[in-house]
Amino acid sequence: MTANSLDQMTVLHALDGKFATKRITRTQDGKIKIKGYDRSYWFRVEQRPIDGFDDLAAALTGLTGDPHAFVIRGEPRPGIDRNRARRRLHQHGTEPATFAPAARRWLTIDVDKIKAPALTDPIVDPNDAVEYVIGRLPPEFHDISCYWHFTASQSLPGYEGLLSLRLWYWLDRACADDELKRWAAKTNADAGFKLVDPALYSPITRPRRFSSTSPLRSRRGGGHERRLLPSAAVLPARRTRQYVVAGSPPAGIPAVATARGEGNRRTQQRRRLLDRPNWRAARLSRADEKSHRRLYR
């Protein structure tokens, strides 16, 4: 981040000629074929300063013509070769991590294949379709600046009646990845289905089409109401989990622990079982019974 910029956008450019966008072709029998993103290994790392929604929209628009570039939320670690770097968030064997998680003031929301209401057709009126999706979000996202673009499968044969797009927002403060995941979990729970996904990896290039034309009049756009999202109001605090066991908690484990602080759910269930009286004896008895059945059946 430069001294005068509010935030940065990390852009990765594939060096091996691989595509960071889906490719859509029409086969000889007339069917549509979608090929997924290529698996790239080496990237040139670029960071662009972002000082507000206008800079965010301009940066995204400038990337739409580069099929080898995509956006990530991570921050390049000091000392890496930005002209040739692997994309690693964690150390892999002897290879060190090249990126670190970073809190960002911009947010990408991925909406994938939700059912469109009657009379909502992104081919006829794309803005109406986008407004419907925004209306399903929490009230904080209504009537504020938003940059949107449809994803590759939108309005293709086989995907009629579904809406797939990404929404980009500028927040009133920087939010970390775990905050966004908690917010998405709450939003999806309130909606009753998976409505949003906070995208940590965001292709922005328009899909490449060979022998096929897009049915959409417009694939992207944005509003400029000049208001910021009050992000602090929509992110729930981290929940805590109370151990419910007979007697005291297992040795060395506090009575109250964070949801992530003491291992995954299976590990916690195992610890609770270990605290139950005669659990080990019951388990050994079942094992002896199985051996008896194998020997004498």
Buried (B, 14 or more C-beta within 10 A) or exposed (E): EEEEBBBBBBBBBBBEEBBBBBBBBBEEEEEBEBBEBBEBEBBBBBBBBBBBBBBBBEBBBEBBEBBBBBBBBBBBBEEBEEEEBBBBBEEEEEEEBBBEEBBBBBBBBBBBBBEBEEEBBBBEBBEBBBBBBBEBBBEBBEEBBBBBBBBBBBBBEEBEEBBBBBBBBBBBEBBBBEBBBBBBBBBBEEBEEBBBBBBBBBBBBBBBBEEBEBEBEBBBBBBEEEBBBEBEEBBEEEEEBEBEBEEEBBEEBEEEBEEEEBEEEEEBEEBBEEBEEEEEEEEEEEEEEEEEEEEEE
